[in-house]
Amino acid sequence: MEDNTETADEFDEFDYVVVGGGTAGNVVAARLSEDPSVTVCLLEAGPSDVGDDNVLRLDRWMGLLESGYDWDYPVEPQEHGNSFMRHARARVLGGCSSHNSCIAFWAPAEDLDAWAAAGCTGWSAAEVFPLYRRLETNDAPGDHHGRSGPVQIRTIRPDDPCGSALLEACAQASIPTVSFNTGTTVVRGAGWFQINSDPDNIRQSSSVAYLHPIMGRRPNLEVRTGLRAKRLVIDGNRRCTGVEYLDPDLVHTRTVRARRETVVSCGSIDTPKLLMLSGIGPVGHLREVGVDVVLDAPGVGENLQDHPEGVIMWNALQPMVTRSNQWWEIGIFAATEPGLDRPDLMFHYGSTPFDMNTYRWSYPTSENAFCLTPNVTRSRSRGTVRLRTRDFRDKPRVDPRYFTDEHDVRVMTYGLRLAREIAAQAALSGWAGAELAPGPDVRTDDELLDYITKTHNTVYHPSATVKMGADDDATAPLDPRLRVKGIRGLRVADGSAMPDLITVNPCITTMMIGEKCADMIKEDAAAGR
C-alpha cells in the first residue's frame, strides 16, 4: 500500500470534484455550479489559459504541438504504422479544446443511434441533439441550431483562393459542395468547416466558453490549476471519496474530498491511466506493475480508437495565403464502397506545408505548398492504453495498433488515389504543381502502403478507452449514465466514454458529453440515487 502522511487539516471537501479541466470537465463544473447550493472543485494539471495568446489565438494552434502545453505522448513501436508518431494531449485549462484546430461538428445521427442500439440508453440522436443546440450559438441557418449557448460557432469565410479552387475541383470529380451541420449526414461532399471561434479568432474552448465568464464570480466554484492527480481515493465500501494530488511544492500529497461524486475528465489517455493507478483496471496488468487491485475492470484502457491520417502534398504554383483562421479550413467526405450511411473517408485541406512525418524519409518539401490529409473515419484497428509503471509521473504506454485491420489500409489507399483525382481536375491546374509526397512514382498498392505506414499521422482523436455500455456488457467499464460500474460516487465524462469514436472531429461532441453528464448528476441527485 502507498504511504499516506496526510493530516486531517490538509484536505478540502466539496460536494463535487471534477478531475481534469478539459473539453468535457469544464462543462461539468460550470453546469453543476449553476446551483448555488452545491460546491464544486475543478482540478487541472496544466496552467490556466486566461490571457494566454499562445493558447487563445486559434491561428497559433500548430505551435502548441510538442510544446510545454503538450503532454506529448509517444506511441509504442508500431508493427504496421508510424512508430515516430506522437499523441498531442493538452496540458492546459480547456484540455484539447485549448489545443486543437476547433473544427466544430455535430456527430452524425447514425453514430449516436448506433451508441443507443449498442446499449447506451439515453444517447440516441433524438435525445442528445438538444444538447448541441443548448451549448452553441451558431451562425448557420436552420431551426435546429442554438442561438444563445456559451460556445460561439461560425462558418469559415471563403477567403482562400486555393481552397475555393479545391472545392471546384471536387465538384468536377463529382463531390458536390455542401454545408456542414445541417442535420443531414454528408456521405459525399466538400465544404468550408464550421469552427468554434469568435469573430476575432479567439478559440471558443470549453474554458473560454464555460469557465472564463464565471471564474471568480461564483463562490461555490473553485478552479485550481497546476495540480496533478496521483490517484482516486476509494474507501473500503468501494466508494470514491475524492482524489489525491501532488502539492505545488512537488513533495506533499494533498486530498480533495467529494461528499457526493467525483467526475474524471482527464481524456482518453489519462483517464484510463488515473483509473488504473487507483486500482481500477485489468487485474493482471495492475498486478504486473504493482498496483493494488480495487476492482477488476478489464475494459479500462482497451478499445483505443483514433482517426489515422495520411498526407499528400503539392507544391503550389501561386502564393498561398499568409493568413488563416487555423490553416485547415475545408473538409471532404467520401464513401469507398456503395451503401454506406456514413462516410468512411475524410480529408482535411491544409493551406500550409505538412512535412512533419515526411521530411525524415527524404520526401521533398516546400514552404509554399498545400495538402490533403485522408483519414479513416471509422477505423477498425483497436489499441490499448497501459501503465508503464505504478508511478503517476511516468508516461503511459499508448499502443494504437494502427493499420492492423486491412479495412483501414484499403480506405487510406483509396484516399490517396482520390486526392490525386481531385488535384488533376481543371479547377486546380493553376495551383497544383509537383506532387511532393508521396510523389508521382509511388503508384502500386504496396508502394502506397509503404508510404502510409512510414509517414501517417493522427487527427489527434484518441477515444473510447473507458467506454460506456449496457449494464451487462462486461467490456464496458461505464454504464449509460457514465458511472464506473462497481464503484459508487465515480463517473467519467470525456472522449474515453464513447463506445465508438464518431465519424467526424469529436470536440463539440465531447462538450455534449459534459452537458449530459451534468444533467444526469442533477437528475440522480434529485431522485436520491
Residue pairs with C-beta under 8 A, 6 or more apart in sequence:
1 292
2 231
4 253
5 252
5 253
6 252
6 253
6 254
6 255
10 252
10 254
10 255
11 242
11 254
11 255
11 256
11 257
12 41
12 255
12 256
12 257
13 242
13 256
13 257
13 258
13 259
14 39
14 40
14 41
14 222
14 256
14 257
14 258
14 259
15 38
15 39
15 40
15 258
15 259
15 260
15 261
16 29
16 32
16 38
16 39
16 40
16 41
16 258
16 260
16 261
16 262
16 263
16 521
17 40
17 41
17 43
17 242
17 243
17 256
17 257
17 258
17 261
17 262
17 263
18 25
18 28
18 29
18 32
18 40
18 41
18 42
18 43
18 262
18 263
18 265
19 25
19 43
19 229
19 232
19 243
19 262
19 263
19 264
19 265
19 266
19 274
20 43
20 44
20 45
20 95
20 229
20 264
20 265
20 266
20 267
20 270
20 271
20 494
21 29
21 42
21 43
21 44
21 46
21 93
21 94
21 95
21 207
21 211
21 223
21 225
21 265
22 44
22 90
22 94
22 95
22 96
22 97
22 206
22 265
22 266
22 267
22 494
23 94
23 95
23 96
23 97
23 205
23 206
23 265
23 267
23 494
23 495
23 507
23 510
23 511
23 514
24 95
24 206
24 265
24 493
24 494
24 495
24 510
24 511
24 513
24 514
24 517
25 42
25 44
25 95
25 206
25 263
25 265
25 266
25 493
25 494
25 514
26 42
26 93
26 94
26 95
26 206
26 207
26 210
26 211
26 514
27 135
27 206
27 210
27 493
27 511
27 514
27 515
27 517
27 518
28 263
28 265
28 493
28 514
28 517
28 518
28 521
29 40
29 42
29 210
29 211
29 221
29 223
30 150
30 210
30 211
30 214
30 221
31 210
31 514
31 515
31 518
31 519
31 522
32 38
32 40
32 518
32 521
32 522
33 40
33 214
33 218
33 220
33 221
35 220
35 522
36 218
36 220
37 220
38 220
38 260
39 220
39 221
39 222
40 220
40 221
40 222
41 221
41 222
41 224
41 256
42 211
42 221
42 222
42 223
42 224
43 224
43 227
43 229
43 243
43 245
43 256
44 92
44 93
44 223
44 224
44 225
44 226
44 227
45 91
45 225
45 226
45 227
45 228
45 229
46 69
46 90
46 91
46 92
46 93
46 225
46 226
47 69
47 91
47 92
47 93
47 225
47 226
48 92
48 93
48 223
48 225
49 55
49 56
49 92
49 93
49 94
49 98
49 205
49 207
49 208
50 93
50 212
50 215
52 92
53 60
54 60
54 63
54 64
54 67
54 69
55 64
55 69
55 92
55 94
55 98
55 99
55 203
55 205
56 202
56 203
56 208
57 201
57 202
57 203
58 101
58 102
58 195
58 197
58 201
58 202
58 203
58 325
58 326
59 201
59 323
59 324
59 325
59 326
59 327
61 99
61 100
61 101
61 102
61 203
61 326
62 327
62 352
64 70
64 88
64 90
64 99
65 86
65 88
66 72
66 86
66 88
68 91
69 90
69 91
69 92
69 98
69 99
70 88
70 89
70 90
70 91
70 99
71 88
71 89
71 90
71 91
71 269
71 270
71 395
72 86
72 87
72 88
72 89
73 86
73 87
73 89
73 269
73 395
73 396
73 398
74 85
74 86
74 87
74 395
74 398
75 81
75 82
75 83
75 85
75 86
75 87
75 398
75 399
75 400
76 83
76 397
76 398
76 399
77 83
78 85
78 399
78 400
78 401
78 402
78 403
78 453
79 401
79 404
80 401
80 402
80 403
80 404
80 409
80 453
81 308
81 400
81 401
81 402
81 403
81 453
81 456
82 357
82 402
82 453
82 454
82 455
82 456
82 457
84 357
84 360
85 357
85 456
85 457
85 458
87 269
87 398
87 400
87 458
87 460
87 462
88 96
88 99
88 460
89 96
89 99
89 267
89 269
89 270
90 96
90 97
90 98
90 99
90 100
90 267
92 98
92 99
93 207
93 211
93 223
93 225
94 205
94 206
94 207
94 208
95 205
95 206
95 265
95 267
95 494
96 267
96 460
96 507
96 510
97 196
97 203
97 205
97 206
97 207
97 507
97 510
97 511
98 203
98 205
98 207
98 208
100 460
100 505
100 507
101 195
101 326
101 327
101 328
102 195
102 196
102 197
102 203
102 204
102 205
102 326
102 507
103 193
103 194
103 195
103 326
103 328
103 331
103 348
103 505
103 507
104 136
104 151
104 153
104 181
104 193
104 194
104 195
104 196
104 505
104 507
104 508
105 180
105 181
105 194
105 504
105 505
105 506
105 507
105 508
105 509
106 129
106 132
106 181
106 183
106 508
106 509
107 125
107 502
107 503
107 504
107 506
107 509
107 512
108 185
108 342
108 502
108 503
108 504
109 125
109 129
109 185
110 125
110 185
110 341
110 342
110 503
111 342
111 500
111 502
111 503
112 123
112 124
112 125
112 128
112 129
112 502
113 124
113 125
114 500
115 123
115 124
115 498
115 499
115 500
116 122
116 123
116 124
116 127
118 469
118 470
118 499
118 500
119 469
119 470
119 471
119 473
119 476
119 480
119 499
120 468
120 469
120 470
120 480
120 499
121 470
121 480
122 128
122 480
122 481
122 516
123 468
123 480
123 516
128 512
128 516
129 144
131 512
131 515
131 516
131 519
132 146
132 508
132 512
133 144
133 145
133 146
133 149
134 146
134 149
134 515
135 146
135 149
135 150
135 151
135 508
135 511
135 512
135 515
136 145
136 146
136 149
136 151
136 152
136 153
136 508
137 146
137 147
137 148
137 149
137 150
137 151
137 152
137 153
138 145
138 146
138 147
138 153
138 154
138 181
138 194
139 153
139 154
139 155
140 153
140 155
140 179
140 181
140 182
140 194
142 181
142 182
142 183
144 183
145 181
150 209
150 210
150 213
151 196
151 204
151 206
151 209
151 508
151 511
152 196
152 197
152 198
152 204
152 209
153 181
153 194
153 195
153 196
153 204
153 508
154 194
154 195
154 197
154 198
154 199
155 179
155 192
155 193
155 194
156 192
156 193
156 194
156 195
156 325
156 329
157 192
158 164
158 192
159 321
160 321
160 324
160 329
160 351
161 318
161 321
162 316
162 318
162 320
162 321
162 351
162 370
162 431
163 192
163 329
163 330
163 349
163 351
165 427
165 428
165 430
165 431
166 190
166 330
166 349
166 370
166 422
166 427
166 428
166 431
167 177
167 190
167 191
167 330
168 425
168 427
168 428
169 422
169 423
169 425
169 426
169 427
169 428
170 176
170 177
170 190
170 332
170 422
170 425
171 177
171 190
171 427
172 425
172 426
172 427
173 418
173 421
173 422
173 425
174 188
175 188
175 189
175 190
175 332
175 334
175 422
176 188
176 189
176 190
177 189
177 190
177 191
178 186
178 189
178 190
178 191
179 191
180 186
180 191
180 193
180 194
180 331
181 194
185 341
185 342
185 343
185 503
186 333
186 343
187 333
187 334
187 335
187 340
187 341
187 342
187 343
188 333
188 334
188 335
188 343
189 332
189 333
190 330
190 331
190 332
190 333
191 330
191 331
192 329
192 330
193 328
193 329
193 330
193 331
195 325
195 326
196 203
196 204
196 205
196 209
196 507
196 508
197 203
197 204
197 325
197 326
198 204
201 325
202 208
206 511
206 514
211 223
214 221
215 221
215 223
226 248
227 245
227 246
227 247
227 248
228 245
228 246
228 392
229 243
229 244
229 245
229 266
229 274
229 392
230 243
230 244
230 245
230 246
230 253
230 277
230 392
231 243
231 244
231 274
231 277
231 278
231 279
231 392
232 240
232 242
232 243
232 244
232 262
232 264
232 274
232 275
232 278
232 280
232 490
233 240
233 241
233 242
233 243
233 244
233 255
233 257
234 240
234 241
234 278
234 279
234 280
234 294
234 487
235 241
237 488
238 294
238 295
238 486
238 487
238 488
239 487
239 488
239 489
240 258
240 261
240 262
240 484
240 487
240 488
240 489
240 490
241 257
241 258
241 262
241 489
242 255
242 256
242 257
242 258
242 262
243 255
243 256
243 258
243 262
244 253
244 254
244 255
245 253
245 254
245 255
245 256
246 252
246 253
246 254
246 392
247 253
247 254
258 489
260 489
260 525
261 489
261 490
261 491
261 521
262 489
262 490
262 491
263 490
263 491
263 492
263 493
263 517
263 521
264 271
264 274
264 275
264 490
264 491
264 492
264 493
264 494
265 271
265 492
265 493
265 494
265 514
266 273
266 274
266 494
267 462
267 494
267 495
267 496
268 304
268 385
268 462
268 463
268 464
268 465
268 466
268 494
268 495
268 496
269 385
269 396
269 398
269 462
269 465
270 396
271 465
271 466
271 492
271 494
271 496
272 281
272 300
272 301
272 385
272 396
272 465
272 466
272 496
273 301
273 385
273 387
273 396
275 281
275 297
275 300
275 466
275 477
275 484
275 492
276 282
276 285
276 286
276 291
276 300
276 301
276 386
276 387
277 291
277 387
277 390
277 392
278 294
279 286
279 291
279 292
279 293
279 294
279 295
280 294
280 295
280 297
280 300
280 477
280 484
280 487
281 291
281 295
281 296
281 297
281 298
281 300
281 301
282 296
282 297
282 298
282 300
282 301
282 302
283 293
283 296
283 298
285 301
285 386
285 387
286 292
286 293
286 387
287 293
289 387
289 388
289 389
289 390
290 389
290 390
291 387
291 390
294 487
295 484
295 486
295 487
297 477
297 484
297 485
297 486
298 474
298 475
299 466
299 467
299 474
299 475
299 476
299 477
300 465
300 466
300 477
301 384
301 385
301 386
301 465
301 466
302 382
302 384
302 465
302 475
303 382
303 464
303 465
303 467
303 475
304 382
304 383
304 384
304 385
304 398
304 399
304 400
304 401
304 462
304 463
304 464
304 465
305 379
305 381
305 382
305 383
305 462
305 463
305 464
305 498
305 500
305 501
306 379
306 383
306 400
306 402
306 458
306 459
306 461
306 462
306 463
306 501
307 346
307 375
307 376
307 377
307 379
307 458
307 459
307 461
307 501
308 375
308 376
308 379
308 381
308 400
308 402
308 403
308 408
308 412
308 456
308 457
308 458
308 459
309 348
309 373
309 374
309 375
309 456
309 457
309 458
309 459
310 373
310 374
310 375
310 412
310 415
310 416
310 451
310 452
310 455
310 456
310 457
311 354
311 357
311 358
311 371
311 372
311 373
311 437
311 455
311 456
311 457
312 371
312 372
312 373
312 374
312 416
312 419
312 420
312 423
312 435
312 437
312 438
313 353
313 354
313 355
313 358
313 365
313 366
313 369
313 370
313 371
313 435
313 436
313 437
314 369
314 370
314 371
314 423
314 431
314 432
314 433
314 434
314 435
314 436
315 366
315 368
315 369
315 433
315 434
315 436
316 366
316 368
316 369
316 370
316 431
316 432
316 433
317 430
317 431
317 432
317 433
318 430
318 431
319 368
320 351
320 352
320 368
320 369
320 370
321 351
324 351
324 352
327 350
327 351
327 352
328 348
328 349
328 350
328 351
329 349
329 351
330 348
330 349
331 346
331 347
331 348
331 349
332 346
332 347
332 349
332 372
332 422
333 343
333 345
333 346
333 347
333 377
334 343
334 345
334 346
334 415
334 418
335 342
335 343
335 344
335 345
336 344
336 345
336 410
336 411
336 414
336 415
337 344
342 377
342 378
342 503
343 377
343 503
344 376
344 377
344 378
344 411
345 374
345 375
345 376
345 377
345 411
345 414
345 415
345 418
346 374
346 375
346 377
346 503
346 504
347 372
347 373
347 374
347 375
347 415
347 419
348 372
348 373
348 375
348 459
349 370
349 371
349 372
350 370
350 371
350 372
350 373
351 370
352 369
352 370
352 371
353 365
353 366
353 367
353 368
353 369
353 371
354 369
354 371
354 373
355 363
355 365
355 436
355 437
356 457
357 454
357 455
357 456
357 457
358 365
358 436
358 437
358 455
359 365
361 454
361 455
363 436
363 437
363 438
363 439
363 455
364 434
364 436
364 437
364 439
365 436
365 437
366 436
369 436
370 431
372 419
372 422
372 423
373 457
373 459
374 411
374 412
374 414
374 415
374 416
374 418
374 419
375 412
375 415
375 459
376 407
376 408
376 411
376 412
376 415
377 503
377 504
378 501
378 503
379 405
379 407
379 408
379 501
380 405
380 407
380 408
381 400
381 401
381 402
381 403
381 404
381 405
381 408
382 401
382 404
382 405
383 398
383 399
383 400
383 401
383 402
384 397
384 399
384 401
384 465
385 396
385 397
385 398
385 399
385 465
386 396
386 397
386 399
387 394
387 396
387 397
388 394
388 395
388 396
388 397
398 462
400 458
400 462
402 408
402 453
402 456
403 409
403 412
403 452
403 453
403 456
409 449
409 452
412 452
412 456
413 445
413 448
413 449
413 452
416 438
416 448
416 451
416 452
417 448
420 435
422 428
423 432
423 435
424 432
437 451
437 455
438 447
438 448
438 451
438 455
442 448
442 451
459 505
461 495
461 501
461 505
461 506
462 495
463 495
463 496
463 498
463 501
463 506
464 495
464 496
464 497
464 498
464 499
464 500
464 501
465 496
466 477
466 478
466 492
466 496
466 497
467 475
467 476
467 477
467 478
467 496
467 497
467 498
467 499
467 500
468 476
468 478
468 479
468 480
468 482
468 497
468 498
468 499
469 475
469 476
469 478
469 479
469 480
469 499
470 476
470 479
470 480
471 479
471 485
476 485
476 499
477 484
477 485
477 492
478 484
478 485
478 491
478 492
478 497
479 485
481 491
481 520
481 524
482 491
482 492
482 493
482 497
482 513
482 516
482 517
482 520
483 490
483 491
484 490
484 491
484 492
491 517
491 521
493 513
493 514
493 517
494 510
494 513
494 514
495 501
495 506
495 510
495 513
497 513
498 506
498 509
498 513
502 509
